[in-house]
Amino acid sequence: FMACISSNEKTPRKIIRKVARLATRYNSKFFVLYVQTPRESSDRIPLASQRHLLNHFKLATELGGEIIQVQSPHITDAIVQALCIGRPALKYPSAILAMVHYRNMLEELAQLGIDLIILA
């Protein structure tokens, strides 16, 4: 199983816990993917977001998960390459643009014959 997380405060914790439970139930490994965009590069990310992200990584490793960090300006492209399970937390203005990228990602996964399971 794989979960895609952000530096958001609350949502990633829920996703990590759900994926950890699923992995335990199916006696399998799980991975946590974080796609670092140029907006969240190490010299630009706010300290609070850095703390949240480190706490998410710590939680995932404590629950037996493995962390994968990828740098990419295109989140959906990085997700497609890593095959992810998760749901982004979206605000309305950015939701419309994000949904276009999300639809493109789903179409690309379908062409590859990959099933996407979304946990909320």
NUNU-585963 format. One record per residue (C-alpha): residue in one letter; x, y, z. Coordinates in steps of 0.02 Angstrom, whole numbers, m for minus. Layout:
# residues N
+------+--------+--------+--------+
! type !      u !      v !      w !
+------+--------+--------+--------+
!    A !      X !      Y !      Z !
...
+------+--------+--------+--------+
***
This chain:
# residues 120
+------+--------+--------+--------+
! type !      u !      v !      w !
+------+--------+--------+--------+
!    F !      0 !      0 !      0 !
!    M !     56 !    177 !    m32 !
!    A !     m9 !    342 !     38 !
!    C !     28 !    513 !    m33 !
!    I !     42 !    651 !     97 !
!    S !     68 !    838 !    105 !
!    S !    137 !    951 !    240 !
!    N !    m42 !    987 !    296 !
!    E !    m66 !    971 !    483 !
!    K !   m208 !    845 !    504 !
!    T !   m255 !    753 !    344 !
!    P !    m91 !    656 !    321 !
!    R !   m101 !    582 !    496 !
!    K !   m272 !    509 !    456 !
!    I !   m213 !    438 !    290 !
!    I !    m55 !    364 !    366 !
!    R !   m155 !    278 !    504 !
!    K !   m284 !    209 !    381 !
!    V !   m150 !    141 !    264 !
!    A !    m54 !     67 !    411 !
!    R !   m213 !    m23 !    468 !
!    L !   m245 !    m89 !    293 !
!    A !    m66 !   m148 !    275 !
!    T !    m78 !   m236 !    443 !
!    R !   m244 !   m316 !    397 !
!    Y !   m172 !   m383 !    234 !
!    N !     m3 !   m424 !    311 !
!    S !     90 !   m313 !    188 !
!    K !    209 !   m165 !    184 !
!    F !    158 !     14 !    162 !
!    F !    246 !    166 !     94 !
!    V !    217 !    352 !    119 !
!    L !    252 !    465 !    m29 !
!    Y !    287 !    650 !    m10 !
!    V !    308 !    753 !   m168 !
!    Q !    410 !    908 !   m132 !
!    T !    364 !   1048 !   m252 !
!    P !    474 !   1200 !   m283 !
!    R !    353 !   1298 !   m173 !
!    E !    399 !   1184 !    m27 !
!    S !    585 !   1173 !    m58 !
!    S !    692 !   1168 !     99 !
!    D !    730 !   1354 !     90 !
!    R !    548 !   1407 !     60 !
!    I !    439 !   1293 !    166 !
!    P !    372 !   1373 !    327 !
!    L !    439 !   1304 !    492 !
!    A !    266 !   1246 !    546 !
!    S !    247 !   1145 !    386 !
!    Q !    420 !   1070 !    410 !
!    R !    371 !   1015 !    585 !
!    H !    209 !    938 !    523 !
!    L !    300 !    846 !    386 !
!    L !    433 !    778 !    505 !
!    N !    296 !    721 !    624 !
!    H !    208 !    631 !    481 !
!    F !    370 !    543 !    433 !
!    K !    399 !    494 !    614 !
!    L !    221 !    424 !    631 !
!    A !    238 !    325 !    471 !
!    T !    403 !    246 !    524 !
!    E !    336 !    209 !    699 !
!    L !    190 !    116 !    618 !
!    G !    310 !     17 !    509 !
!    G !    300 !    117 !    348 !
!    E !    437 !    170 !    231 !
!    I !    456 !    351 !    174 !
!    I !    480 !    400 !     m8 !
!    Q !    522 !    582 !    m46 !
!    V !    516 !    645 !   m225 !
!    Q !    553 !    819 !   m292 !
!    S !    442 !    870 !   m436 !
!    P !    350 !   1025 !   m495 !
!    H !    205 !    913 !   m550 !
!    I !    126 !    819 !   m405 !
!    T !     10 !    712 !   m510 !
!    D !    151 !    656 !   m625 !
!    A !    254 !    604 !   m473 !
!    I !    104 !    512 !   m400 !
!    V !     74 !    417 !   m562 !
!    Q !    255 !    363 !   m563 !
!    A !    247 !    304 !   m382 !
!    L !     67 !    234 !   m386 !
!    C !    m17 !    315 !   m238 !
!    I !   m168 !    294 !   m125 !
!    G !   m237 !    451 !    m44 !
!    R !   m342 !    607 !    m63 !
!    P !   m276 !    784 !    m63 !
!    A !   m354 !    917 !     48 !
!    L !   m413 !   1050 !    m75 !
!    K !   m479 !   1228 !    m54 !
!    Y !   m613 !   1286 !   m177 !
!    P !   m511 !   1406 !   m287 !
!    S !   m374 !   1280 !   m316 !
!    A !   m494 !   1132 !   m320 !
!    I !   m550 !   1166 !   m498 !
!    L !   m373 !   1167 !   m566 !
!    A !   m325 !   1019 !   m457 !
!    M !   m474 !    919 !   m519 !
!    V !   m413 !    940 !   m698 !
!    H !   m243 !    870 !   m647 !
!    Y !   m329 !    735 !   m545 !
!    R !   m437 !    682 !   m693 !
!    N !   m282 !    675 !   m804 !
!    M !   m196 !    567 !   m674 !
!    L !   m345 !    447 !   m667 !
!    E !   m350 !    433 !   m856 !
!    E !   m164 !    397 !   m863 !
!    L !   m180 !    264 !   m726 !
!    A !   m326 !    185 !   m819 !
!    Q !   m224 !    174 !   m979 !
!    L !    m87 !     87 !   m880 !
!    G !   m214 !    m36 !   m807 !
!    I !   m185 !     22 !   m628 !
!    D !   m321 !     25 !   m496 !
!    L !   m326 !    177 !   m382 !
!    I !   m404 !    160 !   m210 !
!    I !   m445 !    324 !   m124 !
!    L !   m449 !    335 !     65 !
!    A !   m534 !    484 !    145 !
+------+--------+--------+--------+
***
